[in-house]
Amino acid sequence: MKSKKLKRKMNITGRRPSKKKAHNTDPPPLIECDGRSLKVLGYTQSQTASFLQILCHLSK
């Protein structure tokens, strides 16, 4: 049985590219407020509707 070797991506100089971290490591907001309405970001329409139903139910 042959062992598998992992291939590493290298640039022209033969070094691996550096891993640069993003300056803003905060996650994107999931809820946006427009006056009296809420926008839920990052979900499908049905997931958004379910989330808002649960939020309204728990806020009573």
PDB file of N, H, CA, C and O in Angstrom:
ATOM      1  N   MET A   1       0.840  -1.173   0.000  1.00  0.00           N
ATOM      2  CA  MET A   1       0.000   0.000   0.000  1.00  0.00           C
ATOM      3  C   MET A   1       0.887   1.239   0.000  1.00  0.00           C
ATOM      4  O   MET A   1       1.756   1.384   0.859  1.00  0.00           O
ATOM      5  N   LYS A   2       0.667   2.132  -0.965  1.00  0.00           N
ATOM      6  H   LYS A   2      -0.039   2.013  -1.663  1.00  0.00           H
ATOM      7  CA  LYS A   2       1.478   3.329  -1.084  1.00  0.00           C
ATOM      8  C   LYS A   2       0.906   4.430  -0.205  1.00  0.00           C
ATOM      9  O   LYS A   2      -0.310   4.587  -0.090  1.00  0.00           O
ATOM     10  N   SER A   3       1.802   5.188   0.412  1.00  0.00           N
ATOM     11  H   SER A   3       2.789   5.061   0.318  1.00  0.00           H
ATOM     12  CA  SER A   3       1.333   6.309   1.227  1.00  0.00           C
ATOM     13  C   SER A   3       1.111   7.518   0.323  1.00  0.00           C
ATOM     14  O   SER A   3       1.850   7.746  -0.635  1.00  0.00           O
ATOM     15  N   LYS A   4       0.081   8.281   0.649  1.00  0.00           N
ATOM     16  H   LYS A   4      -0.520   8.096   1.427  1.00  0.00           H
ATOM     17  CA  LYS A   4      -0.238   9.460  -0.142  1.00  0.00           C
ATOM     18  C   LYS A   4       0.530  10.649   0.413  1.00  0.00           C
ATOM     19  O   LYS A   4       0.553  10.871   1.624  1.00  0.00           O
ATOM     20  N   LYS A   5       1.153  11.406  -0.468  1.00  0.00           N
ATOM     21  H   LYS A   5       1.134  11.225  -1.451  1.00  0.00           H
ATOM     22  CA  LYS A   5       1.852  12.609  -0.052  1.00  0.00           C
ATOM     23  C   LYS A   5       0.981  13.811  -0.392  1.00  0.00           C
ATOM     24  O   LYS A   5       0.382  13.874  -1.465  1.00  0.00           O
ATOM     25  N   LEU A   6       0.920  14.752   0.526  1.00  0.00           N
ATOM     26  H   LEU A   6       1.407  14.700   1.398  1.00  0.00           H
ATOM     27  CA  LEU A   6       0.151  15.953   0.292  1.00  0.00           C
ATOM     28  C   LEU A   6       0.974  16.907  -0.550  1.00  0.00           C
ATOM     29  O   LEU A   6       2.141  17.163  -0.253  1.00  0.00           O
ATOM     30  N   LYS A   7       0.370  17.427  -1.588  1.00  0.00           N
ATOM     31  H   LYS A   7      -0.578  17.219  -1.829  1.00  0.00           H
ATOM     32  CA  LYS A   7       1.049  18.409  -2.425  1.00  0.00           C
ATOM     33  C   LYS A   7       0.770  19.790  -1.865  1.00  0.00           C
ATOM     34  O   LYS A   7      -0.377  20.134  -1.580  1.00  0.00           O
ATOM     35  N   ARG A   8       1.812  20.570  -1.711  1.00  0.00           N
ATOM     36  H   ARG A   8       2.743  20.290  -1.942  1.00  0.00           H
ATOM     37  CA  ARG A   8       1.665  21.925  -1.218  1.00  0.00           C
ATOM     38  C   ARG A   8       1.802  22.888  -2.376  1.00  0.00           C
ATOM     39  O   ARG A   8       2.669  22.731  -3.235  1.00  0.00           O
ATOM     40  N   LYS A   9       0.938  23.886  -2.390  1.00  0.00           N
ATOM     41  H   LYS A   9       0.233  24.014  -1.692  1.00  0.00           H
ATOM     42  CA  LYS A   9       1.018  24.893  -3.436  1.00  0.00           C
ATOM     43  C   LYS A   9       2.187  25.816  -3.127  1.00  0.00           C
ATOM     44  O   LYS A   9       2.304  26.328  -2.014  1.00  0.00           O
ATOM     45  N   MET A  10       3.033  26.024  -4.092  1.00  0.00           N
ATOM     46  H   MET A  10       2.938  25.608  -4.997  1.00  0.00           H
ATOM     47  CA  MET A  10       4.179  26.887  -3.912  1.00  0.00           C
ATOM     48  C   MET A  10       4.178  27.955  -4.992  1.00  0.00           C
ATOM     49  O   MET A  10       3.677  27.741  -6.095  1.00  0.00           O
ATOM     50  N   ASN A  11       4.745  29.103  -4.660  1.00  0.00           N
ATOM     51  H   ASN A  11       5.152  29.276  -3.763  1.00  0.00           H
ATOM     52  CA  ASN A  11       4.839  30.151  -5.663  1.00  0.00           C
ATOM     53  C   ASN A  11       6.146  30.015  -6.427  1.00  0.00           C
ATOM     54  O   ASN A  11       6.846  29.014  -6.277  1.00  0.00           O
ATOM     55  N   ILE A  12       6.484  30.994  -7.235  1.00  0.00           N
ATOM     56  H   ILE A  12       5.915  31.808  -7.357  1.00  0.00           H
ATOM     57  CA  ILE A  12       7.634  30.913  -8.128  1.00  0.00           C
ATOM     58  C   ILE A  12       8.953  30.753  -7.357  1.00  0.00           C
ATOM     59  O   ILE A  12       9.859  30.059  -7.818  1.00  0.00           O
ATOM     60  N   THR A  13       9.059  31.387  -6.199  1.00  0.00           N
ATOM     61  H   THR A  13       8.323  31.951  -5.824  1.00  0.00           H
ATOM     62  CA  THR A  13      10.307  31.325  -5.431  1.00  0.00           C
ATOM     63  C   THR A  13      10.455  30.015  -4.669  1.00  0.00           C
ATOM     64  O   THR A  13      11.503  29.775  -4.070  1.00  0.00           O
ATOM     65  N   GLY A  14       9.454  29.180  -4.676  1.00  0.00           N
ATOM     66  H   GLY A  14       8.603  29.376  -5.163  1.00  0.00           H
ATOM     67  CA  GLY A  14       9.529  27.896  -3.991  1.00  0.00           C
ATOM     68  C   GLY A  14       9.026  27.949  -2.568  1.00  0.00           C
ATOM     69  O   GLY A  14       9.115  26.960  -1.840  1.00  0.00           O
ATOM     70  N   ARG A  15       8.503  29.084  -2.161  1.00  0.00           N
ATOM     71  H   ARG A  15       8.431  29.887  -2.752  1.00  0.00           H
ATOM     72  CA  ARG A  15       7.967  29.215  -0.817  1.00  0.00           C
ATOM     73  C   ARG A  15       6.451  29.144  -0.859  1.00  0.00           C
ATOM     74  O   ARG A  15       5.813  29.480  -1.857  1.00  0.00           O
ATOM     75  N   ARG A  16       5.897  28.695   0.257  1.00  0.00           N
ATOM     76  H   ARG A  16       6.415  28.422   1.068  1.00  0.00           H
ATOM     77  CA  ARG A  16       4.444  28.678   0.359  1.00  0.00           C
ATOM     78  C   ARG A  16       3.943  30.106   0.531  1.00  0.00           C
ATOM     79  O   ARG A  16       4.595  30.912   1.195  1.00  0.00           O
ATOM     80  N   PRO A  17       2.802  30.428  -0.055  1.00  0.00           N
ATOM     81  CA  PRO A  17       2.264  31.776   0.126  1.00  0.00           C
ATOM     82  C   PRO A  17       1.887  32.019   1.585  1.00  0.00           C
ATOM     83  O   PRO A  17       1.420  31.111   2.272  1.00  0.00           O
ATOM     84  N   SER A  18       2.090  33.242   2.049  1.00  0.00           N
ATOM     85  H   SER A  18       2.469  33.980   1.491  1.00  0.00           H
ATOM     86  CA  SER A  18       1.775  33.564   3.436  1.00  0.00           C
ATOM     87  C   SER A  18       0.273  33.653   3.620  1.00  0.00           C
ATOM     88  O   SER A  18      -0.465  34.009   2.701  1.00  0.00           O
ATOM     89  N   LYS A  19      -0.161  33.325   4.818  1.00  0.00           N
ATOM     90  H   LYS A  19       0.438  33.035   5.565  1.00  0.00           H
ATOM     91  CA  LYS A  19      -1.585  33.401   5.136  1.00  0.00           C
ATOM     92  C   LYS A  19      -1.825  34.749   5.801  1.00  0.00           C
ATOM     93  O   LYS A  19      -1.469  34.950   6.962  1.00  0.00           O
ATOM     94  N   LYS A  20      -2.423  35.660   5.065  1.00  0.00           N
ATOM     95  H   LYS A  20      -2.712  35.497   4.121  1.00  0.00           H
ATOM     96  CA  LYS A  20      -2.710  36.972   5.607  1.00  0.00           C
ATOM     97  C   LYS A  20      -4.083  36.948   6.259  1.00  0.00           C
ATOM     98  O   LYS A  20      -5.054  36.460   5.681  1.00  0.00           O
ATOM     99  N   LYS A  21      -4.147  37.480   7.469  1.00  0.00           N
ATOM    100  H   LYS A  21      -3.358  37.877   7.939  1.00  0.00           H
ATOM    101  CA  LYS A  21      -5.420  37.546   8.179  1.00  0.00           C
ATOM    102  C   LYS A  21      -6.138  38.828   7.814  1.00  0.00           C
ATOM    103  O   LYS A  21      -5.517  39.862   7.570  1.00  0.00           O
ATOM    104  N   ALA A  22      -7.422  38.743   7.782  1.00  0.00           N
ATOM    105  H   ALA A  22      -7.927  37.903   7.980  1.00  0.00           H
ATOM    106  CA  ALA A  22      -8.226  39.925   7.488  1.00  0.00           C
ATOM    107  C   ALA A  22      -8.164  40.868   8.682  1.00  0.00           C
ATOM    108  O   ALA A  22      -8.072  40.427   9.827  1.00  0.00           O
ATOM    109  N   HIS A  23      -8.215  42.162   8.410  1.00  0.00           N
ATOM    110  H   HIS A  23      -8.290  42.521   7.479  1.00  0.00           H
ATOM    111  CA  HIS A  23      -8.166  43.140   9.485  1.00  0.00           C
ATOM    112  C   HIS A  23      -9.432  43.101  10.328  1.00  0.00           C
ATOM    113  O   HIS A  23      -9.370  43.239  11.550  1.00  0.00           O
ATOM    114  N   ASN A  24     -10.566  42.916   9.691  1.00  0.00           N
ATOM    115  H   ASN A  24     -10.617  42.804   8.699  1.00  0.00           H
ATOM    116  CA  ASN A  24     -11.833  42.877  10.400  1.00  0.00           C
ATOM    117  C   ASN A  24     -12.226  41.420  10.622  1.00  0.00           C
ATOM    118  O   ASN A  24     -12.683  40.751   9.695  1.00  0.00           O
ATOM    119  N   THR A  25     -12.051  40.928  11.846  1.00  0.00           N
ATOM    120  H   THR A  25     -11.680  41.471  12.599  1.00  0.00           H
ATOM    121  CA  THR A  25     -12.356  39.534  12.135  1.00  0.00           C
ATOM    122  C   THR A  25     -13.742  39.373  12.750  1.00  0.00           C
ATOM    123  O   THR A  25     -14.133  38.259  13.097  1.00  0.00           O
ATOM    124  N   ASP A  26     -14.496  40.476  12.892  1.00  0.00           N
ATOM    125  H   ASP A  26     -14.178  41.381  12.611  1.00  0.00           H
ATOM    126  CA  ASP A  26     -15.847  40.387  13.433  1.00  0.00           C
ATOM    127  C   ASP A  26     -16.767  39.734  12.402  1.00  0.00           C
ATOM    128  O   ASP A  26     -16.658  40.016  11.209  1.00  0.00           O
ATOM    129  N   PRO A  27     -17.678  38.854  12.857  1.00  0.00           N
ATOM    130  CA  PRO A  27     -18.616  38.255  11.907  1.00  0.00           C
ATOM    131  C   PRO A  27     -19.577  39.314  11.386  1.00  0.00           C
ATOM    132  O   PRO A  27     -19.827  40.313  12.060  1.00  0.00           O
ATOM    133  N   PRO A  28     -20.114  39.103  10.197  1.00  0.00           N
ATOM    134  CA  PRO A  28     -21.069  40.079   9.648  1.00  0.00           C
ATOM    135  C   PRO A  28     -22.355  40.083  10.477  1.00  0.00           C
ATOM    136  O   PRO A  28     -22.708  39.060  11.063  1.00  0.00           O
ATOM    137  N   PRO A  29     -23.053  41.205  10.535  1.00  0.00           N
ATOM    138  CA  PRO A  29     -24.289  41.266  11.319  1.00  0.00           C
ATOM    139  C   PRO A  29     -25.380  40.394  10.694  1.00  0.00           C
ATOM    140  O   PRO A  29     -25.463  40.263   9.473  1.00  0.00           O
ATOM    141  N   LEU A  30     -26.205  39.806  11.543  1.00  0.00           N
ATOM    142  H   LEU A  30     -26.138  39.913  12.535  1.00  0.00           H
ATOM    143  CA  LEU A  30     -27.285  38.944  11.063  1.00  0.00           C
ATOM    144  C   LEU A  30     -28.637  39.634  11.087  1.00  0.00           C
ATOM    145  O   LEU A  30     -29.566  39.200  10.406  1.00  0.00           O
ATOM    146  N   ILE A  31     -28.759  40.711  11.867  1.00  0.00           N
ATOM    147  H   ILE A  31     -28.004  41.063  12.420  1.00  0.00           H
ATOM    148  CA  ILE A  31     -30.016  41.445  11.941  1.00  0.00           C
ATOM    149  C   ILE A  31     -29.727  42.920  11.694  1.00  0.00           C
ATOM    150  O   ILE A  31     -28.785  43.489  12.246  1.00  0.00           O
ATOM    151  N   GLU A  32     -30.555  43.518  10.858  1.00  0.00           N
ATOM    152  H   GLU A  32     -31.320  43.055  10.410  1.00  0.00           H
ATOM    153  CA  GLU A  32     -30.423  44.937  10.543  1.00  0.00           C
ATOM    154  C   GLU A  32     -31.756  45.609  10.862  1.00  0.00           C
ATOM    155  O   GLU A  32     -32.816  45.092  10.511  1.00  0.00           O
ATOM    156  N   CYS A  33     -31.700  46.747  11.517  1.00  0.00           N
ATOM    157  H   CYS A  33     -30.838  47.167  11.802  1.00  0.00           H
ATOM    158  CA  CYS A  33     -32.915  47.449  11.919  1.00  0.00           C
ATOM    159  C   CYS A  33     -33.155  48.634  11.001  1.00  0.00           C
ATOM    160  O   CYS A  33     -32.280  49.485  10.840  1.00  0.00           O
ATOM    161  N   ASP A  34     -34.345  48.694  10.392  1.00  0.00           N
ATOM    162  H   ASP A  34     -35.056  48.003  10.523  1.00  0.00           H
ATOM    163  CA  ASP A  34     -34.761  49.821   9.549  1.00  0.00           C
ATOM    164  C   ASP A  34     -35.978  50.461  10.179  1.00  0.00           C
ATOM    165  O   ASP A  34     -37.111  50.094   9.865  1.00  0.00           O
ATOM    166  N   GLY A  35     -35.755  51.408  11.060  1.00  0.00           N
ATOM    167  H   GLY A  35     -34.836  51.705  11.316  1.00  0.00           H
ATOM    168  CA  GLY A  35     -36.888  52.052  11.714  1.00  0.00           C
ATOM    169  C   GLY A  35     -37.617  51.076  12.612  1.00  0.00           C
ATOM    170  O   GLY A  35     -37.090  50.658  13.644  1.00  0.00           O
ATOM    171  N   ARG A  36     -38.825  50.712  12.223  1.00  0.00           N
ATOM    172  H   ARG A  36     -39.253  51.051  11.385  1.00  0.00           H
ATOM    173  CA  ARG A  36     -39.628  49.779  13.027  1.00  0.00           C
ATOM    174  C   ARG A  36     -39.590  48.355  12.494  1.00  0.00           C
ATOM    175  O   ARG A  36     -40.252  47.481  13.055  1.00  0.00           O
ATOM    176  N   SER A  37     -38.843  48.095  11.437  1.00  0.00           N
ATOM    177  H   SER A  37     -38.306  48.805  10.982  1.00  0.00           H
ATOM    178  CA  SER A  37     -38.799  46.745  10.867  1.00  0.00           C
ATOM    179  C   SER A  37     -37.412  46.130  11.044  1.00  0.00           C
ATOM    180  O   SER A  37     -36.416  46.838  11.187  1.00  0.00           O
ATOM    181  N   LEU A  38     -37.370  44.821  11.033  1.00  0.00           N
ATOM    182  H   LEU A  38     -38.180  44.245  10.917  1.00  0.00           H
ATOM    183  CA  LEU A  38     -36.109  44.091  11.146  1.00  0.00           C
ATOM    184  C   LEU A  38     -35.825  43.361   9.849  1.00  0.00           C
ATOM    185  O   LEU A  38     -36.731  42.798   9.235  1.00  0.00           O
ATOM    186  N   LYS A  39     -34.570  43.368   9.432  1.00  0.00           N
ATOM    187  H   LYS A  39     -33.833  43.825   9.932  1.00  0.00           H
ATOM    188  CA  LYS A  39     -34.138  42.562   8.293  1.00  0.00           C
ATOM    189  C   LYS A  39     -33.196  41.498   8.823  1.00  0.00           C
ATOM    190  O   LYS A  39     -32.238  41.810   9.531  1.00  0.00           O
ATOM    191  N   VAL A  40     -33.459  40.250   8.487  1.00  0.00           N
ATOM    192  H   VAL A  40     -34.236  39.997   7.911  1.00  0.00           H
ATOM    193  CA  VAL A  40     -32.587  39.148   8.881  1.00  0.00           C
ATOM    194  C   VAL A  40     -31.728  38.823   7.675  1.00  0.00           C
ATOM    195  O   VAL A  40     -32.247  38.523   6.600  1.00  0.00           O
ATOM    196  N   LEU A  41     -30.411  38.882   7.851  1.00  0.00           N
ATOM    197  H   LEU A  41     -29.989  39.127   8.724  1.00  0.00           H
ATOM    198  CA  LEU A  41     -29.482  38.722   6.738  1.00  0.00           C
ATOM    199  C   LEU A  41     -28.835  37.340   6.742  1.00  0.00           C
ATOM    200  O   LEU A  41     -28.611  36.759   7.804  1.00  0.00           O
ATOM    201  N   GLY A  42     -28.538  36.820   5.569  1.00  0.00           N
ATOM    202  H   GLY A  42     -28.720  37.292   4.707  1.00  0.00           H
ATOM    203  CA  GLY A  42     -27.777  35.578   5.456  1.00  0.00           C
ATOM    204  C   GLY A  42     -28.583  34.299   5.484  1.00  0.00           C
ATOM    205  O   GLY A  42     -28.010  33.217   5.614  1.00  0.00           O
ATOM    206  N   TYR A  43     -29.893  34.391   5.366  1.00  0.00           N
ATOM    207  H   TYR A  43     -30.359  35.270   5.261  1.00  0.00           H
ATOM    208  CA  TYR A  43     -30.731  33.199   5.384  1.00  0.00           C
ATOM    209  C   TYR A  43     -31.720  33.235   4.228  1.00  0.00           C
ATOM    210  O   TYR A  43     -31.927  34.276   3.605  1.00  0.00           O
ATOM    211  N   THR A  44     -32.321  32.100   3.954  1.00  0.00           N
ATOM    212  H   THR A  44     -32.152  31.254   4.460  1.00  0.00           H
ATOM    213  CA  THR A  44     -33.352  32.049   2.919  1.00  0.00           C
ATOM    214  C   THR A  44     -34.621  32.702   3.450  1.00  0.00           C
ATOM    215  O   THR A  44     -34.736  32.989   4.641  1.00  0.00           O
ATOM    216  N   GLN A  45     -35.562  32.930   2.559  1.00  0.00           N
ATOM    217  H   GLN A  45     -35.469  32.697   1.591  1.00  0.00           H
ATOM    218  CA  GLN A  45     -36.803  33.600   2.947  1.00  0.00           C
ATOM    219  C   GLN A  45     -37.590  32.778   3.967  1.00  0.00           C
ATOM    220  O   GLN A  45     -38.151  33.343   4.906  1.00  0.00           O
ATOM    221  N   SER A  46     -37.639  31.478   3.801  1.00  0.00           N
ATOM    222  H   SER A  46     -37.183  31.019   3.039  1.00  0.00           H
ATOM    223  CA  SER A  46     -38.391  30.642   4.746  1.00  0.00           C
ATOM    224  C   SER A  46     -37.691  30.579   6.110  1.00  0.00           C
ATOM    225  O   SER A  46     -38.360  30.568   7.144  1.00  0.00           O
ATOM    226  N   GLN A  47     -36.357  30.537   6.124  1.00  0.00           N
ATOM    227  H   GLN A  47     -35.813  30.546   5.285  1.00  0.00           H
ATOM    228  CA  GLN A  47     -35.620  30.547   7.386  1.00  0.00           C
ATOM    229  C   GLN A  47     -35.817  31.870   8.110  1.00  0.00           C
ATOM    230  O   GLN A  47     -35.950  31.902   9.333  1.00  0.00           O
ATOM    231  N   THR A  48     -35.837  32.967   7.347  1.00  0.00           N
ATOM    232  H   THR A  48     -35.729  32.941   6.353  1.00  0.00           H
ATOM    233  CA  THR A  48     -36.067  34.291   7.924  1.00  0.00           C
ATOM    234  C   THR A  48     -37.447  34.369   8.549  1.00  0.00           C
ATOM    235  O   THR A  48     -37.595  34.893   9.654  1.00  0.00           O
ATOM    236  N   ALA A  49     -38.463  33.856   7.860  1.00  0.00           N
ATOM    237  H   ALA A  49     -38.343  33.430   6.963  1.00  0.00           H
ATOM    238  CA  ALA A  49     -39.829  33.879   8.388  1.00  0.00           C
ATOM    239  C   ALA A  49     -39.920  33.060   9.676  1.00  0.00           C
ATOM    240  O   ALA A  49     -40.554  33.495  10.638  1.00  0.00           O
ATOM    241  N   SER A  50     -39.305  31.902   9.707  1.00  0.00           N
ATOM    242  H   SER A  50     -38.790  31.548   8.926  1.00  0.00           H
ATOM    243  CA  SER A  50     -39.326  31.064  10.914  1.00  0.00           C
ATOM    244  C   SER A  50     -38.630  31.768  12.079  1.00  0.00           C
ATOM    245  O   SER A  50     -39.122  31.749  13.206  1.00  0.00           O
ATOM    246  N   PHE A  51     -37.501  32.378  11.803  1.00  0.00           N
ATOM    247  H   PHE A  51     -37.101  32.393  10.887  1.00  0.00           H
ATOM    248  CA  PHE A  51     -36.755  33.079  12.844  1.00  0.00           C
ATOM    249  C   PHE A  51     -37.589  34.229  13.424  1.00  0.00           C
ATOM    250  O   PHE A  51     -37.640  34.406  14.641  1.00  0.00           O
ATOM    251  N   LEU A  52     -38.236  35.006  12.557  1.00  0.00           N
ATOM    252  H   LEU A  52     -38.194  34.863  11.568  1.00  0.00           H
ATOM    253  CA  LEU A  52     -39.027  36.133  13.031  1.00  0.00           C
ATOM    254  C   LEU A  52     -40.247  35.679  13.821  1.00  0.00           C
ATOM    255  O   LEU A  52     -40.641  36.343  14.779  1.00  0.00           O
ATOM    256  N   GLN A  53     -40.852  34.554  13.433  1.00  0.00           N
ATOM    257  H   GLN A  53     -40.531  34.014  12.655  1.00  0.00           H
ATOM    258  CA  GLN A  53     -41.977  34.001  14.195  1.00  0.00           C
ATOM    259  C   GLN A  53     -41.528  33.625  15.600  1.00  0.00           C
ATOM    260  O   GLN A  53     -42.211  33.939  16.575  1.00  0.00           O
ATOM    261  N   ILE A  54     -40.396  32.962  15.711  1.00  0.00           N
ATOM    262  H   ILE A  54     -39.840  32.707  14.920  1.00  0.00           H
ATOM    263  CA  ILE A  54     -39.878  32.544  17.020  1.00  0.00           C
ATOM    264  C   ILE A  54     -39.505  33.770  17.847  1.00  0.00           C
ATOM    265  O   ILE A  54     -39.782  33.820  19.045  1.00  0.00           O
ATOM    266  N   LEU A  55     -38.883  34.750  17.218  1.00  0.00           N
ATOM    267  H   LEU A  55     -38.658  34.710  16.244  1.00  0.00           H
ATOM    268  CA  LEU A  55     -38.492  35.972  17.923  1.00  0.00           C
ATOM    269  C   LEU A  55     -39.709  36.709  18.464  1.00  0.00           C
ATOM    270  O   LEU A  55     -39.700  37.172  19.605  1.00  0.00           O
ATOM    271  N   CYS A  56     -40.746  36.819  17.659  1.00  0.00           N
ATOM    272  H   CYS A  56     -40.754  36.443  16.732  1.00  0.00           H
ATOM    273  CA  CYS A  56     -41.964  37.488  18.109  1.00  0.00           C
ATOM    274  C   CYS A  56     -42.649  36.698  19.223  1.00  0.00           C
ATOM    275  O   CYS A  56     -43.187  37.292  20.158  1.00  0.00           O
ATOM    276  N   HIS A  57     -42.636  35.374  19.135  1.00  0.00           N
ATOM    277  H   HIS A  57     -42.199  34.892  18.376  1.00  0.00           H
ATOM    278  CA  HIS A  57     -43.253  34.522  20.147  1.00  0.00           C
ATOM    279  C   HIS A  57     -42.528  34.660  21.484  1.00  0.00           C
ATOM    280  O   HIS A  57     -43.169  34.724  22.533  1.00  0.00           O
ATOM    281  N   LEU A  58     -41.196  34.705  21.451  1.00  0.00           N
ATOM    282  H   LEU A  58     -40.675  34.652  20.598  1.00  0.00           H
ATOM    283  CA  LEU A  58     -40.421  34.769  22.681  1.00  0.00           C
ATOM    284  C   LEU A  58     -40.400  36.167  23.288  1.00  0.00           C
ATOM    285  O   LEU A  58     -40.123  36.314  24.479  1.00  0.00           O
ATOM    286  N   SER A  59     -40.683  37.176  22.506  1.00  0.00           N
ATOM    287  H   SER A  59     -40.909  37.056  21.539  1.00  0.00           H
ATOM    288  CA  SER A  59     -40.615  38.549  23.013  1.00  0.00           C
ATOM    289  C   SER A  59     -41.901  38.974  23.716  1.00  0.00           C
ATOM    290  O   SER A  59     -41.962  40.081  24.251  1.00  0.00           O
ATOM    291  N   LYS A  60     -42.931  38.126  23.729  1.00  0.00           N
ATOM    292  H   LYS A  60     -42.882  37.227  23.294  1.00  0.00           H
ATOM    293  CA  LYS A  60     -44.214  38.479  24.377  1.00  0.00           C
ATOM    294  C   LYS A  60     -44.096  38.406  25.867  1.00  0.00           C
ATOM    295  O   LYS A  60     -45.067  38.667  26.577  1.00  0.00           O
TER     296      LYS A  60
END
